[in-house]
Amino acid sequence: MINYVVLRVKEELQLGLKSSWSALYNVLRSKIIKFIAQVEKMSRPLHRGSSGGGVRILGNSNDFWDDSQMKEKIEKEDVDRSRTNGSHNTYLSIRFFRFLSLDSLSSKHSFSDNGFVSDPFSPGNLRNRHKLSLALLKFSLIVIVILALAGSFWWTISISSSSRGQISHGYRRLQEQLVSELYEISELSQGSLRLRELEYCSQEAENFVPCFNVSENLASGFSEGEEYNRHCAHGSNQRCLVLPPMNYKIPLRWPSGRDVIWFANVNITAQEVLSSGSLTKRMMMLDEDQISFRSGYSTFDVEDYTHQIAEMIGLRNESYFIQAGVRNILDIECGYGSFGARLFKNQLLTICIANYEASGSQVQLTLERGLPAMIGSFTSKQLPYPSLSFDMIHCARCRVDWDKKDGIFLVEVDRLLRPGGYFVWTDPLINSQRSLRNKENLKKWNTVRGFAENLCWEMLPQQDETVVWRKTSKKNCYSARKPGSGPSLCSKGHDIESPYYRPLESCIAGTQSRRWIPIEDRKKWPSRANLDSNELAIHGLHSQVFADDTINWKSAVHNYWSLLSPLIFSDHPKRPGDEDPSPPFNMLRNVLDMNAHFGSFNAALLEAGKSVWVMNVVPTRGPNNLPLILDRGFMGVLHDWCEPFPSYPRTYDLVHGEGLLSLEFGEQPRCLMRDLFTEIDRLLRPEGWLILRDTAAVIEFARSQTTILKWDARVVEIEGNSHEKLLICQKPFFKRQAS
């Protein structure tokens, strides 16, 4: 019922039907005052967080009004309203809905499931109060809709065309507020909000990732590696706040944090640090409360290894990868990211993917070092990247059975590689001398070589335990194969751009794409970040639109830093004689853009000289611009924000979203905004920052969500733009109390 009313009101507003706001306001005020009186009989006094007004940076979300102030304000507004005799006809305040915003009430009382304060002396009347509250709520909404429609009809036949322009601005503000308030009531009617702040999760959740519960997956019958896969059911989000480990410390600032991390910040034992594993796992040293990553601590030298790969490709050393067309690299089971850390010095962007690991996680440690990583598996699903996404894919003892399932895992590698791209595989069974002494290894090696040949890959000269294949740049190679030798080509109508965890497929994808461009023919980095008109045309984007978007984000990034700097320095005052640290004061390295559009926020950060990497997320609900983002040389992934993101807690220093809330919750929302904010809290590091930009009404409602998360929040008006606002939040550093 409530959802229908909300959608109906929004529909009528979009048709442009307007009412006489002054007359309607007087009627509605009397109805709401009666409604509040009924609520006060059933509950203890309610408190409402003040949102401020009339200033550029609005007040903190922890400010509250008491009941007497609130009632006096209502009475004063009624007197003032009668005196002005209709002087505010162009603007209708709908703030009475805010008395029903359960997320901003005092948390010191006990609460019932419907969100109202419980009467401790009448526990038997809880169900009746719930029914009566919802009945009154629905009745008020019906009255609003009827009066709004009646007033709209009267207004449309009486208003002159000359006066319409005078009220358009106020009407737009009313429309935004009404949609926001009705959405808030819709969530309230579903019992989704709570008066109290969210509880803290148990200690077992410190490093847990939703959708990756191995024990539950085994109980559900998953096996053969699928128990480690991502299995998201409805309501997989955690509805509690994840606290950091007991001795957690803010990470060291980049680039120091790349080579040294705090031992207590990650879930790993001393034995796991000292034990062997993949090549790059051996490159750690435990020193009291820190873990150091330097190649000098191991017999394996990552610099020599990358130099070897470059020579096998025909380059002088790894610094020439860029000239060879290599920029984006996918590292399968990366150890702890040392391969990508080495290549980053040469402007190569490497993302690590590995299975979920409860302890000693490769992904968690790689992210803690400030390097790109996310949980992913080759077991049964396609990775959420479009075809032709990477210039190189690397696997060093990555425990993928490339010889199994008729080579379907190699077919997935082929799908992800751009034409002319490289697949690098390092494994003991590749060593010819050892393989000759082990018939089983020799059989596996010959099987993999046969699969690669059927994919039209060219095998480059082999060295020791490493082999490099190059994907063909010529489409006619596939038609020149013998009939029945190797996978067939995917059909023309095959969707290759939106593979959101679809089952692995055994056909060769990408040959029908307009993006089939050999890596040697693409622009080299950093020129690749600025696509020309022909490249933009491949993605259906006009060059002027792209240019305007680029300019807007340059300005936005400059403004973000201007806003963050005084906030940060006020919390972390500079000591006399200290140099000014580059803002923000705490380490800003890992950035998550939840609605990346064309990736221009990423481009603006790099152009401004910020030492960051950005995970550009393209929501599955919006237009799929991920191929464009990857073609620009950035990193990105598809994701449904009604599901948890495949990453560990405390992953990102800055989370950003422009227009995300309107996209996900503007029309027929599929999940709750509270769950999205709880997920953001899980992903943010302590003292991390959130910046949301959206319509003014949506931001005002989103700000109410920060109360239940215990965040410090500020609403910032955008100069010259009354339609949109910024919500800037910082996640506090709460520590678990010793038991």
N, C-alpha and C positions, 0 to 999 in steps of 0.2 A: 504493500500500500504506500509506504513512505517513498520507496524508490520510484513508484509510478508518479507520485505527486512531484517529486524533484524533477524528473525528466519532463513532465508536462509543463511545469513552470518555466524551465529552461527553453522549452520549445516555443512557448508563448512569447517569451522575451525576445527570442531570435526573430520572431515574425514582426517585431517592432511595435507591439501593442503596449501603450503607456497609459497610466492612470493618473488621477488627480491625487498627488502625493499628500497634500495637506489634509484633505478630508479623510483619506485612508489611514493616515498616521494616527489621527485622534481616535478612530475606532479601534485600531489594532492595539494602541497603548492601553486602552481600558481593558481589552481582552487579556492582554499579557499580564497586567497588574493583578487581575483576578486569578490568573493561572499561577503566578508566583505565590500569591497568598495561599493557594491550595497546597503548593509544594512545601511552603514553610510550616504548615500544620503537620506534615508527615515527616519532616526532617529537621535536622539541626541547621544552624545558619550556614549558608554557602559563601565561599570566597572566590573571588575572580581576579586573575592576574591582570594588572594594568598594562595596556599596550602603548600608553603614552600618546603623544600627538603634538603636531605643530613644530617638531624639531627634526633635524636631519637624521640624527641617530637616536632611535627611540629607546625607552628605558629597558632595564634588565628584566628578564622574565621571572625573576624571583620576587619582584615587587607585588604587593597585594593590597586590596582595599578591605577594610572591615565592613561589617554589615550596616552599621549606622551610617557610614559615609556613603554606602551604596544607595540606601533608601533615601537619604537626603538629596543625593544627586538626581534620583528619579523624580522626586517631588519638585525639585528646583527646575528641572527640565520641563515638567508639565506646566508650571507657572509661566516660565519664559516662553514656552510655545504658545500659550493662550494670549500673551501680551503682544507678541510679534504679529499676530493676526495674519498668518499665512505668508510671512516673509521668506520662508525657506521651502517654497513649493517645489524647487528643483532637486531637492535631496532628501531622501528618506533614510533616517538612521534605523538600522535593524540590529542594533547592539543588544536588544532584549534577548536575542537568541544566545548571547554569550553567557547568560545566567545558566544555560543548560549545558555548557561546555565542561564535561566532567573531568577532562584531563587537567584543568587548571584549578581544581579545588584543593582545599587543605587535605594533606595526607595523614593527619593525626587522628582522624575519626575512623570508625569501622564502616565498611561499605558492603552493600548488597550487590547482587549480580547485575541489576539494572543501572547501577552507578550512583544511586541516591544514598544519602547518609542514613544509616540504619537507626531505628529507635530502640535503644537497648531495653526499654521498659515494655515494648510491645512486639516481641519477636514473632508472635503468631500472625501478625497482620502484614508480613512482608509480601506475600503473594498478592494480596488485595491492593497494597500500595503500588506494586509494580504495574498491575493491570490498569489502575486508575491513572497513574502517571502517563502511561503510553496512550490511553484513551484521550486524555486531555491534550497531549502532544499532537496526536493525529487530528483532533477536532480543531485545534488552532491552525494547523496547516491547511485544512479544508476551508476554514474561514478566510485565510489569507488568499488562497487561490480564487475563491468565489468573488471576493471583493476586488481582487486585482483584475479579474476578467471583466467584471461589471464596470469598474472604473475605466478600464482600457477602452471599452466600447463607447462610453460617454465621452472620453477624451478624444477619440478619433473623429467623432462627428462634430465636436465643438471647437477644437483647437484650430487656429489659423496657421497657414504654412509659414508665415513670417516669424511666429513665436517658437516654432519647433527648434530652430537652431540655438535658441537661448537655453534650452533645457537639455540639449544632447549630451553635454559634458556631465552634468549631474546624473542623468539617466544611465550613462555608461558605468559610472561608479556604483550606482545602485544595482545595476545588473550583475556586476562582478561580486558585490557583497552578498546579494541574494543567493546566487549560485553557491558561494562559499558556505553561507550559513545553512542552507538547505542540505548541503552535503554533510555538514557537521551533524545536523539532526538525523540524517539518514544513518550515519554511523552509530549515533546514540541509540536509535531505535533497534539496532541489531545487537546492542549490548557490547559493542566493540571497544568502547572507551571506558576508562576507570578513573574514579576520583583520585586514587592514590598513585604515587610514582611506581614505576616498574620495580619488581624485586630483582635482586642480584641472582645470577645463575650459581649453581653449585660449583665447587672447585673442579669437578670433572669436565666442565665445559670450557676451561681456560684455553684449550687448544683444539676443541672439537669443531668440525665443519659439518653443518647440516647437509643432508642428502648423501652422506658418505658413512653410514653406520654399518660397518662390516658384519657385526653380530646379527643385526636385524636382517640384513640381506641374506646371510646364510640361513636364518630361520625361515625366510621367505622362499627358499629353494634356489637361490642364485649360486652358481658354481663356475668352475673353469675360468676363474679370473673375473667374472662379472660381479662377484661380491665386492670387489674394490671399485666398481663403477659408480657413477652418479645415478641415484634413483630418488627423484623428487616427487613426493606425493603432496596433495593439497594440505596446506597447513604445516609445511616442513620448517617454516621459520621459527627461530627461538623467540619466545616472548618473555625474555628476561635479559638483564644487562650482564655482559661477560666482563668479569674483573681480571686484571692482569695478574701474573704470578706474584708471589709474595715479595720477592726481591727484584722486581722489574725496574729497569732504569731506562730513561729516555736515550734512544740510540745516539751514537756519536754522529756529528755532522759530516756530510759528504765532503771530500772523498775518504776521510778517515774511517767512516762507517763501512766502507767497502771491504776493508782489510781486517777490521777488529769489531767484534760484536760482543755484547754482554751474554755470558753463559746462562744467566737466569731468565733471559728474555725468550728463549726457545726451549722446546721440549725435547731434550736430548741428554743422554747419560754420558758420563766420562768415558765409559767403555766404548760407546758408539763413536765418540770423537777419536779415540785412539785406534779403533779397529780399522782394518782395510775395507775395501769395497770397490766402487768404481774408481777410475783413474783420479778424478778430481776430488773424490771423498778423502783420499789419502793426504790431501794438502792442508790439513788442519793441525793446529797446535793449541793445547789447553794450557793456559797460563793463569793460575788462580781463578779469578772470576771472569776471565775473558777468553774468547776463542779467536785465534789469529789465522788468517788465510794468506800464506805466502809460499810461492813455489820453492823457495830455498829450503823449506823444511822437509822436502821429500826428494827421493831419487828421481821422481817424475817431474819434469819441467814443462809447464804449460806453454811457455814461450817457444821452446824447441818443438813442441807438438804442433802449434799453430803454424810455425815456420815450415814444418814438414808438409802439412796439408797444402800450403801455398805452393810449395815446390812441385807437388804432385799435380796441381792444376796448371802449372807452367808459369808461375809467378815468382818473382825474386824473393819476396817475403810477404807476411800477412798485411803489411801496409798497402799492398797493391790490390787487395780484395775490392775496394771501392771502384778502382779503375776497371776491374773485370766485371762490374755490374752487380756485385754482391752488397746488399745493405741489410735486409731482413733475414734473420736466421732463427730456425726452430731447433732447440736442443732437447732431445728426448732423454729423460732421466739424466739430468745435468750434473749429478753429484751434488755439489753445493754452489754451483754457478761460476767456478773459476775460469772455465772456457769462455763464457760470455763476458766476465769481468776483464779478461785479457783483450778480447776483441773490441770492447767498448772504447778502449784507448785509441782505436783506429776508426771511430765513428760508425762502427757496426752495431746494430741493435739485435740482441739475442734474447729470445724468451724461452724460459725453461718450462717444460711440462713434465709432470711425474704423477704417479698414482698417489692417492691419499695414504698417508702414513701416520699412525697415531703417535709415533715417537721417532726422532731422528729424521724428520721430514726434510727432503731435499728442497721442496717448494718453500717451506717456512724459513729455512736458513737462508735461501737465496734472496727472498724478499727482505729479510732482516738486514741483509748486506746492501740493500738499495738497488737490487737488480730485478728485471722483469721475470715474473714466474706466475703460473697458475696450475691448478690441479687438472690433469687430463690423462686420458688413457687410450691406447690403441686396441683395447681388448675386443670391443664389439660395436662401438659407435664412432661415427665420424666426428672429428674435432670441430668446434663451432667457428671455423674459418672458411671463407669461400675458396673455390678452386683458384689455382695460380696465385698463391699468397706469399710464398717465401722463395728467396734466391738460393738458400742452402738449408739442408736439414742434416743435423749431426746426431750420431748415436755412438757413444763410447760405452761398451758393455752395458747396454740399456735393458737387457733382459727381455727383449721382444723376440718372439720366435718367428723370425722372418721366413722360415722354411715351411711354416704351418698354413693350413686352410687355403691351399692353392695360391699362395702368395698374395692374399687379400690385403695384408698389412703394407706390402710394397705398393699395391695399387693405391692405397690411401696416401702414401708418400708421393706417388706420381701425381695424384690429384692436387696436392698442396704445393708442389714445386712449379715454379714458372718455367717456361721453355728455356732450355740452356742452363737450368739450375743444377746444383750439385747435391748428391747424397753421399755423406761421409760416414763410413761404418768402421769402427775399431773393435776387434774382438779376437781372442786367442785362436779360435778355430780358423781364422783367415791365414794364419801363419802356415805356409805350405809344408814346411818340414815337420811341424807338429801334427798337421792334418794327415800326412802320409802314415804316421804311426798310430793314428786313431781313425778307424774306418767309419765310425759314427759321425765324427766331426767332418770327415771328408765328404760323406754323403750329404750332410747339411749344407756344406759350402757349395757343392756342385748344384744342389737344388736352388739355392739363392741365386747363383750365377745364371742359371737357366731362366728363372723368373725375370731377372733384370734384363736379359737379352730379349725376352718376349715383349718387354715394355719399351723396346727401342732405346734402351740406355746404353751409353758408351762407357766401357770400363777403362779408366785411365791406369797408368803404370802403378803397380802395387808396391807398397813398402811395409815390411815387417808385419804388424797386426792391423794395418789400416788399408782400406780400399776406398777409392772415390769413383762414383759413377756420375756421368753427366746426362741429364735428360735431353732428348732430342729437341731441336728447334724447328724441325720440318714435319709438318703434318702428314706428308705423303709416305713417311716411313711406316706408318701403321697399315696403310693399304698395300704396301710392298711385302708385308709378312706372308708367310705360307698360310693357307686357310687352316683355321683351327689352332694356330700356334699363338697362344697368349690370349689375354682378355679382349673382348670386343669393345668397340666404341659405344659410349652412352648415346641414347637417342637424342634427337635434336631438341625435343621439348623437356629434356631432363633439367631439373632445377639444380644448378650448381652453385648459386650465389648465397643461398640461405640454408646451409646444412646444420640446423640446430639439433645436435645429438641424434641424427638419423642413423639407422643401421648402416654398417659398412656395405659398400657395393663393389661388385667385381668387374665393373666396366670402367673404361678409361674416360675420364671427364676432362672438360676444358677445351676440347678441340673445336667446339662450336662457339666459343666465347670470342667477342671482339677484343678482349684483353689478352689474347694470345700474341704476346710480343716478346721475343727473346730478350734475356736480361742484358745482352751486349748492345741491344738497340735502344734500351731505355736510357733516359737521362741519368747521369751519375749524381750521387748525393754530394752536396746538399741541394743541387738544382732540381732534383726529383721532387722536392717538397712543393714546388710551384709548377703545377701542371699547366701546359699551354692549351690553347683553344681546341686543338685537335684531340688532345688527351681528355679534356673535359667533355667533349662531344661524345666520346665513348660511354661516358657515364650519364649522358643526357643532361648535362649542366652547362648553362650559358656562362661565358667568361666574365661578363659584367656582374652577374650574381656572385660568382666566386670571388671577384675582386672586392666587391662591397663587403662580403662576409669577412674577408681577410682584414680589411681596414677596421671594421667594427671590433674584431677580437683583439687587435693590437691596442686599441683604446681601452677595451675592457680589462685587459691584463694590467695595463698601467694603472687604472683606477683601483683594481683589486689590491695591488701592492701599496698604493697610497692609503687605502683604508686599513689594511692589516698592520702596517708599520707602527702607527701610534698605539694601536691596541696591544701589540706585542711588547713594545717598549714600556708601556704603562705597567704591564705585568712583570716584566723582566728589566728593571732599571739598569742602566749602564753604570759600571763603577768608574770612578775618576781615573783617567789615564788609559782606559780600555778603548780599543778601536771599535767603531760601529760594526756590528755583525751584519751580514747580508740578511735582510728580512725574508721570511720570518725568523725569529730568534731561534726557535727549535728547528731541528733538521727538517727540511722540506725536500724530499727526494722522490718518493713514490706518490704519484698523483693518479687519481681515478676520476675520469670524466664520464659521468653516468649517461649522458645523452650527447654524444660527440659531434653530431651533425656531419660537417665536412672535415673535422679534425683541425680546424683553424685555431682553436684554443691551444692545442699542442704546438702548432707552428708559431703562434705568438709568444709562448713561453720560451721556446728555443731562440727565437729572434731577439728576445729581451735578455738573453744570456743566462737564463736560469738553468742550473745543472740538475734537471729533472728528467724523468722518463714518465710517459703518460700511458695508462691503459685506457684506450678509447673504446668505450662500450657503446654499441649500437643496439638500442632496445628492439626486441622482436616485434613490438607493437607499432613501431614507426617505420619510415622509409629506410631501406637497407643501403646505407652509404659506406658500409665496411669495405667493399672492394676499392672504392676511391681512396679511403684512408690508408689502406695497405699499399696501394700504388704510389702514394705520396712518400712512402718510406717510414711510416709510423707503425705502431703496434696497436692492435685492436681485436675485439671479439664480439660475437653476438651474445645477447643475454636477455632473458625474461625477468624483469625486476619484481615479478610476483613470486620468484623463487630465490633462494640464497645464492650468492655469488660463490663460485668455486675457489675460495681462498681461505686462508687461516685467519683467526682473529688478529687484530692489531697489525694490519697489512699496509695501510696507506696513511700518509701524512696529511694529505689534502684530498677531499672529495668535492667534486664540482658537478653541478647539474643546471643546465639552462633549458627551461621549458619542460623538464621531465615530469613535474607534478601535473601540469595540464595534460600532458600526453597520457599519463597512466591513470589519472583520476578525473579527467574532464568529462568524458563520455563513457557511461557504463563501466565503472571501475570493477576490476576483477579481483582486487584484493584491498586490504586496508592500508591507509597511509601510515598508521602506527607501526605496522609490520615492516614497512620500508625503512622508516626511521630507526627502528630497532636493528635492522640489518646494517644500516650505515654505522650505527654505534659499534657493532661488532667488528666492522672492517677498519674503523678509525683507530689510530694509535692514541694513547693518552696524550693530551695537549694538542691533538690534531685538529684540523680546521675543516669546516663545511661551508661552502658558498653555494646558495641556491638563488637562481634568478627566475622570476615568473611573474604572472599578473599580480596586482596588488592584493586582490581578495584571496587568492590562493596562498600567497606568502603569509598573510595575516592568519589564516587557518593553520598553515604549517608551523607557524611560530608557537601555537598552542601545544603542538606535539613535543616541543623541546622541554616542556615542563616535566613531563613524565620521564624524560631521559636524564634529567638533572644537568642539562647543558647550560652554558652561558650563551645567551642569544641576543642579537641586536637586529632590528629591522632598519634598513638604510634606504632612504629615498634616492632615486636616480635623477640627477639634475636634467631637466628638460624632458623627462619621461614620466608623466603621472600615471601611466597605464601599468608600469612594472615597478617592482621593488626587489631589493636584495635581502636575503636572510643570511647573516653571518653568525656562525656558531663555533664555539670551541668546546671540545670534549674535556671535562675535568680529569685530573689524574687521581682516581679513587683507588685506594689500596685495600686489599682484604685484611681484616683484622686477624692477628694471630690467635689461634684457638687455645 
